[in-house]
Amino acid sequence: MKKKPSKNKMWGGRFTSKPSNLLQKVNSSIHFDYKLFEEDIEASIAHATMLAECKIISKKDSISIIAGLKKINNKFKKGNFKLNPELEDIHMNIEAQLQKEIGDPAKRLHTARSRNDQVATDLKLYVRKRNDQLIKEISNLQYALSKKAKAGYNILMPGFTHMQTAQPITFGHHLLAYVEMLSRDKSRFIDCNKRLNDNPLGSGALSGTSFPINRKITTKSLGFNKPMQNSLDAVSSRDFVLETISSITICSIHLSRLAEEIVMWMSSGFNFISLPDNLTTGSSIMPQKKNPDLAELIRGKTGRLISSFINMSIVMKGLPLAYSKDLQEDKEPTFDAIENIQLCLQSMTAMITSLKANKENMELAAASQFSTATDLADWLVQNLNIPFRTAHEITGKIVKMCVDENITLEQMDIEKLKKIDKRINKEIYKALNIRNSVERKISEGGTSPKNVLKQASQWIKRLENGK
């Protein structure tokens, strides 16, 4: 008797042969979607519970299914669950294993459910959970920055525009700028979780189901706010993935900017900070080197994270409703982006916690390049009632004279200053001192040490209270 060709037992009724090796290789997603294992178990338990409560399957079968799923979950956690690539994905692998564990009752689990709403639900649960983790990682970094800012509230350093020395600021003020950026990053993840928290389960393949299900039951048990109101939208939309990766991308750009500054600050041209040996690397040929590789890798990974967003945007841009297999491509960029931004956040937190400021070098640099020139112009306005544009011109002439004579602003002779404008008096020298300059920046959000200490203390308290 001729043996019939094998077929996929989970969906092969229509087919007389199994998929070709090529199709199986392209079609299988088990090598990456195994990451949804816990979420698939969680959603399946909720679904089985609902089916029994709605009397679609028996209570006995539901109990058997749930017990089997919990047993499989324990096996997976212990590393005793063998994945079969012929079963395509984690969902089919779990269902096949459930049949081995409990027999025929397992075949009732997929009642009133499609892999389309199943996958969407699992991915939402995964993204929601991981976004919560990222929110905590951002808070950890904010806390490290705030503590370092409080410690450096009175350390002076140059502020830059166009990478040219502009005005003196405090080190704490510079670090608090990133605390503010990260606060907006955190709010994006929080908002994203609010928007994604509607339940796709029960939408079926695309049109809902004729079974008398109660979607409010699964919504409550899975922690969603409400059922999604359009079954087509529920199974085919991935804007929650796009929004998550978009938030990751913006956050990574902020981390990359800080990483770039760490690289510069550690260079011999700046020598503003040092990092401990365990967070730096050496050279295979140059024994003197101490390299900020961790910061450079954060900077490098940003391109990878931006690419994940572009990847997902291109996948989604031409898809008609409802489900298309293209959506299988949503997972790898999502998993990769989430895992790498978490690694970047943890790495940056370690560096910020451990770095030491070179106060002397910072303050020398803060006093260079006529950094108090704007203070000089402001003094002319405030003390001599000179219009700012005129004061700007006078200051420019004073700076040019200093350049010509190769001296600093504070070294300018008062008589030479009076030749530029006779109204100038010796009080002007108070405006030229960098510490006086910083301490006068008392406007809300300004760099005065008093402001910085207050802001850093407020952030520390807020973060310690979980906000």
C-alpha positions in Angstrom: 0.0 0.0 0.0 1.4 3.4 -1.0 2.1 5.7 2.0 0.3 9.1 1.9 2.6 12.1 2.1 2.6 13.7 5.5 1.0 17.1 6.1 0.8 19.7 8.9 -1.6 18.2 11.4 -2.6 21.6 12.7 -3.9 23.0 9.4 -3.4 20.3 6.8 -6.9 19.1 6.1 -7.0 20.9 2.8 -3.5 19.8 1.7 -2.2 16.5 0.5 1.5 17.1 1.2 3.6 19.0 3.7 5.2 22.3 2.9 8.5 22.2 0.9 11.7 22.7 2.8 12.0 26.1 1.3 8.5 27.2 2.3 9.0 25.8 5.8 12.3 27.7 6.2 10.8 31.0 5.1 7.4 30.4 6.8 8.6 29.2 10.2 8.9 31.9 12.9 9.5 29.6 15.9 13.2 30.7 16.1 12.1 34.1 17.2 8.5 34.1 18.3 9.2 31.6 21.1 9.7 34.8 23.1 5.9 35.0 23.2 5.7 31.7 25.1 4.5 33.1 28.4 2.0 35.5 26.8 0.5 32.7 24.6 0.0 30.5 27.7 -1.5 33.5 29.6 -3.9 34.4 26.8 -4.9 30.7 26.1 -5.7 30.2 29.8 -7.9 33.3 29.7 -9.6 32.0 26.5 -10.2 28.6 27.9 -11.7 30.1 31.0 -14.0 32.3 29.0 -15.2 29.4 26.7 -16.2 27.4 29.8 -18.0 30.4 31.4 -19.9 30.9 28.2 -20.7 27.2 28.0 -19.0 26.8 24.7 -16.8 24.0 26.0 -17.4 22.0 29.2 -16.0 23.0 32.5 -14.2 19.7 32.7 -12.4 20.3 29.3 -11.5 23.8 30.4 -9.9 22.6 33.6 -8.0 20.0 31.7 -6.8 22.5 29.2 -5.7 25.0 31.8 -3.9 22.3 33.8 -2.1 21.2 30.7 -1.1 24.7 29.8 0.4 25.3 33.2 2.3 22.1 33.0 3.7 23.1 29.6 4.7 26.5 31.0 6.7 24.8 33.8 8.4 22.6 31.2 9.4 25.6 29.2 10.7 27.5 32.2 12.9 24.5 33.1 14.2 24.2 29.5 12.3 20.9 28.9 10.1 22.1 26.0 11.4 21.1 22.6 10.5 23.4 19.8 9.4 21.9 16.4 10.1 24.1 13.4 7.7 22.1 11.3 4.8 23.5 13.4 5.7 27.0 12.2 5.3 29.1 15.4 5.1 29.1 19.2 1.3 29.0 19.1 1.2 25.7 17.1 4.0 24.3 19.2 2.1 24.9 22.4 -1.2 23.5 21.0 0.5 20.4 19.7 2.2 19.8 23.0 -1.1 20.3 24.8 -2.6 17.5 22.7 0.2 15.2 23.8 -0.4 16.2 27.4 -4.2 16.0 27.7 -5.4 14.4 24.5 -8.7 15.4 22.7 -9.8 18.2 25.1 -6.8 20.2 23.7 -8.5 20.3 20.3 -11.3 22.5 21.8 -8.9 25.3 22.9 -8.9 26.9 19.4 -12.7 27.2 19.4 -13.8 30.8 18.6 -10.2 31.9 18.1 -7.9 32.4 15.1 -4.1 32.6 15.1 -4.7 36.2 13.9 -6.3 37.5 17.0 -4.2 35.1 19.1 -0.9 36.6 17.7 -2.1 40.2 18.1 -3.1 39.5 21.7 0.2 37.8 22.6 2.2 40.6 21.1 0.3 43.3 22.9 0.8 41.5 26.2 4.5 41.2 25.5 5.0 44.8 24.4 2.9 46.1 27.3 5.1 44.1 29.8 8.3 45.2 28.2 7.3 48.8 28.0 6.7 48.7 31.7 10.2 47.4 32.2 11.7 50.1 30.0 9.8 52.7 32.1 11.6 51.4 35.1 15.0 51.4 33.3 14.5 55.0 32.3 13.6 55.9 35.9 16.8 54.2 37.1 18.9 56.3 34.7 17.0 59.5 35.7 17.8 58.7 39.3 21.5 58.2 38.6 21.7 61.4 36.6 19.8 63.4 39.3 22.2 62.1 42.0 25.2 63.0 40.0 23.7 66.4 39.2 23.2 67.0 42.9 26.8 66.1 43.6 27.9 68.4 40.8 25.5 71.3 41.3 28.3 73.7 42.0 30.9 72.3 39.5 31.5 74.8 36.7 31.9 73.7 33.1 31.6 75.3 29.6 28.3 75.3 27.9 28.5 74.9 24.1 26.8 76.1 21.0 28.1 74.9 17.6 30.6 73.0 19.8 32.2 76.3 20.6 32.5 77.5 24.2 29.4 79.7 24.8 28.7 80.4 28.4 29.7 78.8 31.7 27.1 76.5 33.3 27.2 73.9 36.0 27.8 70.1 35.5 24.6 69.4 37.3 22.6 71.6 35.0 24.0 69.7 32.0 23.1 66.4 33.4 19.6 67.5 34.4 18.9 68.4 30.7 19.0 64.6 30.1 16.7 63.9 33.0 14.1 66.2 31.4 14.6 64.5 28.0 14.2 61.0 29.6 11.1 62.2 31.4 9.5 62.9 28.0 10.7 59.5 26.8 9.1 57.8 29.8 5.8 59.6 29.1 5.8 58.3 25.6 6.0 54.7 26.8 3.3 55.3 29.4 1.0 56.9 26.7 1.8 54.0 24.3 0.7 51.4 26.9 -2.5 53.3 27.4 -3.3 53.3 23.7 -2.3 49.7 23.1 -4.3 48.4 26.1 -7.4 47.3 24.2 -8.1 43.5 23.7 -8.0 41.9 20.2 -8.9 38.4 21.5 -12.2 37.3 20.2 -11.9 39.0 16.8 -11.3 35.7 15.1 -9.5 35.7 11.7 -11.0 39.0 10.7 -14.8 39.1 11.1 -15.5 38.0 14.7 -17.1 34.7 15.6 -20.6 33.2 15.6 -19.9 31.6 19.0 -21.6 33.3 22.0 -18.3 34.5 23.5 -17.9 37.2 26.2 -14.9 39.3 25.4 -15.3 41.3 28.6 -14.1 38.2 30.5 -10.8 37.9 28.7 -10.4 41.6 28.7 -10.6 41.7 32.5 -8.4 38.6 33.1 -5.7 39.9 30.8 -5.7 43.4 32.2 -6.9 45.2 29.1 -9.2 48.2 29.3 -11.8 47.2 26.8 -12.3 44.9 23.8 -11.2 46.3 20.4 -14.3 47.4 18.6 -13.5 46.4 15.0 -12.4 42.9 14.3 -10.5 43.9 11.1 -8.6 46.6 13.0 -7.9 44.2 15.8 -6.1 41.5 13.8 -4.3 43.7 11.2 -3.1 46.9 13.1 0.4 47.2 14.4 0.5 50.9 15.3 1.2 49.9 18.9 4.4 48.3 17.6 5.3 51.3 15.5 4.6 53.6 18.4 6.7 51.5 20.8 9.7 51.4 18.4 9.2 55.1 17.7 9.5 55.8 21.4 12.5 53.5 21.6 14.1 55.4 18.6 13.6 58.8 20.2 15.0 57.5 23.6 18.0 56.0 21.8 18.8 59.3 20.1 18.9 61.0 23.6 21.1 58.2 24.9 23.4 58.6 21.8 23.8 62.3 22.4 24.8 61.7 26.0 27.1 58.8 24.9 28.8 61.2 22.4 29.4 63.7 25.1 30.9 61.0 27.4 33.3 60.0 24.6 34.3 63.6 24.1 34.6 64.4 27.9 36.9 61.4 28.3 39.2 62.4 25.4 42.5 64.1 26.1 41.3 67.3 24.5 38.6 67.6 27.2 39.6 65.4 30.2 36.4 66.4 32.0 35.5 62.9 33.4 36.9 59.5 34.1 35.3 56.1 34.1 36.4 53.1 36.1 38.4 50.3 34.6 35.5 47.8 34.6 33.5 50.0 32.2 36.3 50.7 29.8 38.5 48.7 27.5 42.1 48.7 26.5 44.0 48.4 23.2 45.6 45.2 21.7 48.6 47.3 20.6 48.6 50.6 22.6 49.1 49.8 26.3 48.3 53.4 27.4 44.7 53.4 26.0 41.5 53.5 28.0 38.6 53.5 25.7 34.9 54.4 26.4 33.6 51.5 24.3 30.4 51.2 26.3 29.4 54.8 25.3 30.5 54.1 21.7 28.4 51.0 21.5 25.3 52.9 22.7 26.0 55.5 20.1 26.4 52.7 17.5 23.2 50.8 18.4 21.1 53.9 17.8 21.4 53.3 14.0 20.2 49.8 14.6 17.2 51.0 16.6 16.3 53.7 14.0 16.4 50.9 11.4 13.9 48.8 13.3 11.4 51.7 13.0 12.1 52.0 9.3 11.8 48.3 8.9 8.3 48.2 10.6 7.1 51.3 8.7 7.9 49.6 5.3 6.3 46.4 6.4 3.0 48.2 7.2 2.9 50.8 4.5 1.2 48.8 1.8 -0.8 46.2 3.6 -4.6 46.0 2.8 -7.0 44.8 5.5 -7.0 42.4 7.2 -4.2 40.0 8.0 -1.3 39.3 5.7 1.7 37.1 6.4 3.9 40.2 6.1 2.9 40.8 9.7 5.2 37.9 10.8 8.0 40.4 10.1 6.7 42.6 13.0 8.4 40.5 15.7 12.1 40.5 15.0 12.5 44.3 14.8 10.3 44.6 17.9 12.1 42.1 20.0 15.5 43.5 18.8 14.6 47.1 19.5 13.2 46.4 23.0 16.2 44.2 24.1 18.8 46.7 22.8 17.3 49.8 24.2 17.1 48.0 27.6 20.7 47.1 27.3 21.6 50.7 26.4 19.7 52.2 29.3 21.4 49.8 31.8 24.8 50.5 30.3 24.3 54.3 30.5 23.0 54.0 34.1 26.2 52.1 35.0 28.4 54.8 33.4 26.6 57.8 35.0 26.7 56.1 38.4 30.4 55.5 38.2 31.9 58.5 36.3 33.9 61.1 38.2 34.1 64.7 37.2 37.5 66.4 36.8 36.5 69.7 38.5 39.7 71.6 37.8 39.7 70.9 34.1 36.1 71.7 33.7 36.4 75.0 35.4 39.5 76.0 33.5 37.6 75.3 30.3 34.6 77.2 31.6 36.8 80.3 31.9 38.2 80.1 28.4 37.2 81.5 25.1 35.6 84.7 26.5 32.7 82.7 28.0 31.5 85.6 30.0 31.1 88.0 27.0 27.3 87.8 27.2 27.5 88.7 30.9 29.6 91.7 29.9 26.9 92.8 27.4 24.2 92.2 30.0 26.1 94.3 32.5 26.2 97.2 30.1 22.4 96.9 29.6 21.6 96.5 33.3 24.0 99.0 34.7 24.6 101.7 32.0 21.1 101.5 30.4 22.7 100.8 27.0 20.4 99.1 24.5 21.3 95.4 24.1 22.3 95.7 20.4 24.7 98.5 21.2 26.0 96.6 24.2 26.6 93.6 21.9 28.7 95.8 19.6 30.7 97.2 22.4 31.4 93.8 23.8 32.5 92.5 20.4 35.1 95.4 20.3 36.3 94.4 23.7 36.7 90.8 22.8 38.6 91.7 19.6 41.0 93.8 21.7 41.6 90.8 24.0 42.2 88.6 21.0 44.7 91.1 19.5 46.5 91.4 22.9 46.2 87.6 23.7 44.6 88.3 27.1 41.4 87.3 28.9 38.5 89.6 29.5 39.4 89.9 33.2 42.9 91.0 32.2 41.7 94.0 30.3 42.9 97.4 31.6 40.1 99.6 32.8 41.5 102.6 30.9 41.5 100.6 27.6 37.9 99.6 28.4 36.9 103.3 28.9 38.4 104.1 25.5 35.8 101.8 24.0 33.0 103.4 26.0 33.7 106.0 28.7 30.7 105.0 30.8 32.4 101.7 31.7 33.7 101.5 35.4 35.5 99.0 37.6 32.2 97.3 38.5 32.3 95.6 35.1 34.9 93.1 36.4 32.2 91.5 38.6 30.4 90.4 35.4 33.6 88.8 34.0 34.0 86.2 36.8 32.6 82.8 35.7 31.2 81.9 39.1 29.4 85.2 39.4 28.1 84.6 35.9 26.7 81.2 36.8 25.2 82.3 40.1 23.4 85.1 38.4 21.5 82.8 36.1 18.5 82.6 38.5 15.7 82.6 36.0 13.4 79.5 36.1 15.2 76.7 34.4 18.6 78.5 34.6 22.0 77.2 35.6 22.5 78.8 38.9 23.8 76.3 41.5 20.8 77.2 43.7 18.4 76.3 40.9 20.3 73.1 40.1 20.4 71.9 43.7 16.7 72.5 44.0 15.8 70.7 40.7 18.1 67.7 41.4 16.6 67.3 44.9 13.1 67.5 43.5 13.8 64.9 40.9 15.5 62.5 43.4 12.4 62.8 45.7 10.0 62.3 42.8 11.8 59.3 41.5 12.2 57.7 44.9 8.4 58.0 45.2 8.0 56.1 41.9 7.0 59.1 39.7 
